[in-house]
Amino acid sequence: MLTIHTADELRISWDADPLKDGAVAVEGDRVAGTGPLDVLLERFPGARVRSWPGALGPALVHEGPLPEAPSPRERLHAVLKSGATAVLQQYADTPDLRAAASRNEVAVLPRTTKPEITDTGRADLAVFDVDGACIATVCAGRLVHRRR
């Protein structure tokens, strides 16, 4: 099912100018389109719409050691709650962490990258409130964290 994520503002990259009433269409694990919400609603009639307060943009890369937690799954979940959907290879340094990352579709990268939303790219998104707290994280098209 195609889902359109929209927020008060959309950022294709975190250093780009915001687009008011912007949205990202997600189909499966890929971005199907970006742009003004009204344009995407016309392009994808019948899509489910998720509206978020705050700023919607690309998910982050967690650049340091993974947070401490009782299990590898919980360590990765803490990363997802921060708005990141990728970790650096040097910190996913055990077979258990790599397996948990694979099961949860968390990308393991050899080096940091500049996150951005691209058409047909992997649908890794994050929403942050005005205080910078993560409201929601979408990893490979799946909503994996939502602050209640």
C-alpha positions as semicolon CSV with decimal commas, in nm:
position;residue;x (nm);y (nm);z (nm)
1;M;0,000;0,000;0,000
2;L;0,124;0,346;-0,084
3;T;0,157;0,589;0,207
4;I;0,209;0,962;0,185
5;H;0,395;1,115;0,480
6;T;0,346;1,487;0,530
7;A;0,447;1,736;0,795
8;D;0,452;2,109;0,864
9;E;0,765;2,121;0,652
10;L;0,958;1,882;0,430
11;R;1,335;1,882;0,394
12;I;1,486;1,676;0,114
13;S;1,814;1,710;0,305
14;W;1,858;1,871;0,645
15;D;2,057;2,160;0,501
16;A;1,803;2,232;0,223
17;D;1,536;2,498;0,248
18;P;1,208;2,364;0,387
19;L;0,907;2,306;0,165
20;K;0,583;2,400;0,341
21;D;0,305;2,143;0,300
22;G;0,554;1,904;0,142
23;A;0,516;1,530;0,140
24;V;0,689;1,203;0,056
25;A;0,507;0,914;-0,112
26;V;0,636;0,573;-0,005
27;E;0,562;0,245;-0,180
28;G;0,716;-0,064;-0,030
29;D;1,070;0,025;0,076
30;R;1,113;0,302;-0,185
31;V;1,030;0,669;-0,227
32;A;0,767;0,696;-0,502
33;G;0,772;1,077;-0,514
34;T;0,822;1,401;-0,326
35;G;0,664;1,742;-0,352
36;P;0,362;1,943;-0,244
37;L;0,098;1,734;-0,068
38;D;-0,179;1,834;-0,310
39;V;0,029;1,722;-0,609
40;L;0,105;1,384;-0,450
41;L;-0,260;1,332;-0,353
42;E;-0,357;1,389;-0,716
43;R;-0,078;1,163;-0,843
44;F;-0,157;0,883;-0,595
45;P;-0,536;0,881;-0,537
46;G;-0,645;0,656;-0,253
47;A;-0,307;0,665;-0,078
48;R;-0,302;0,646;0,299
49;V;-0,187;0,980;0,446
50;R;0,012;1,013;0,767
51;S;0,035;1,373;0,889
52;W;0,305;1,463;1,138
53;P;0,371;1,782;1,334
54;G;0,720;1,921;1,283
55;A;0,981;1,866;1,015
56;L;0,994;1,559;0,791
57;G;1,326;1,473;0,632
58;P;1,573;1,196;0,566
59;A;1,655;0,958;0,848
60;L;1,993;1,011;1,009
61;V;2,310;0,804;1,031
62;H;2,402;0,714;1,389
63;E;2,772;0,801;1,394
64;G;2,887;0,678;1,733
65;P;2,872;0,370;1,952
66;L;2,526;0,221;1,979
67;P;2,339;0,301;2,301
68;E;2,375;0,048;2,580
69;A;2,079;-0,185;2,623
70;P;2,020;-0,545;2,735
71;S;2,010;-0,690;2,381
72;P;2,132;-0,608;2,030
73;R;1,769;-0,559;1,918
74;E;1,710;-0,305;2,195
75;R;2,035;-0,125;2,110
76;L;1,916;-0,086;1,751
77;H;1,568;0,016;1,862
78;A;1,726;0,301;2,062
79;V;1,898;0,414;1,740
80;L;1,567;0,402;1,550
81;K;1,400;0,608;1,825
82;S;1,660;0,880;1,764
83;G;1,560;0,917;1,397
84;A;1,849;0,715;1,254
85;T;1,811;0,416;1,021
86;A;2,180;0,355;0,958
87;V;2,481;0,284;1,176
88;L;2,850;0,282;1,101
89;Q;3,013;-0,055;1,041
90;Q;3,279;0,006;1,304
91;Y;3,008;0,020;1,574
92;A;2,805;-0,279;1,448
93;D;3,106;-0,482;1,547
94;T;2,957;-0,810;1,663
95;P;2,773;-1,083;1,474
96;D;2,470;-1,030;1,700
97;L;2,454;-0,656;1,620
98;R;2,495;-0,716;1,247
99;A;2,223;-0,983;1,253
100;A;1,986;-0,754;1,445
101;A;2,059;-0,472;1,199
102;S;1,982;-0,701;0,907
103;R;1,655;-0,827;1,061
104;N;1,541;-0,468;1,124
105;E;1,666;-0,336;0,786
106;V;1,901;-0,091;0,958
107;A;2,172;-0,004;0,708
108;V;2,531;-0,072;0,813
109;L;2,758;0,176;0,634
110;P;3,136;0,174;0,594
111;R;3,142;0,555;0,640
112;T;2,900;0,836;0,711
113;T;2,691;0,977;0,427
114;K;2,483;1,289;0,381
115;P;2,123;1,172;0,424
116;E;1,875;1,292;0,162
117;I;1,544;1,185;0,019
118;T;1,564;1,082;-0,347
119;D;1,301;0,951;-0,588
120;T;1,323;0,570;-0,603
121;G;1,572;0,579;-0,312
122;R;1,524;0,376;0,002
123;A;1,242;0,521;0,212
124;D;1,428;0,617;0,530
125;L;1,253;0,913;0,692
126;A;1,242;1,088;1,028
127;V;1,017;1,351;1,179
128;F;1,144;1,591;1,446
129;D;0,949;1,836;1,662
130;V;1,053;2,198;1,723
131;D;1,272;2,088;2,015
132;G;1,460;1,837;1,797
133;A;1,302;1,527;1,950
134;C;1,223;1,243;1,711
135;I;0,849;1,194;1,664
136;A;0,861;0,916;1,405
137;T;1,108;0,702;1,214
138;V;1,042;0,517;0,889
139;C;1,304;0,253;0,802
140;A;1,291;0,102;0,452
141;G;0,927;0,211;0,422
142;R;0,812;0,074;0,759
143;L;0,706;0,293;1,049
144;V;0,938;0,159;1,321
145;H;0,906;0,432;1,582
146;R;0,625;0,668;1,673
147;R;0,625;0,883;1,984
148;R;0,286;0,877;2,145
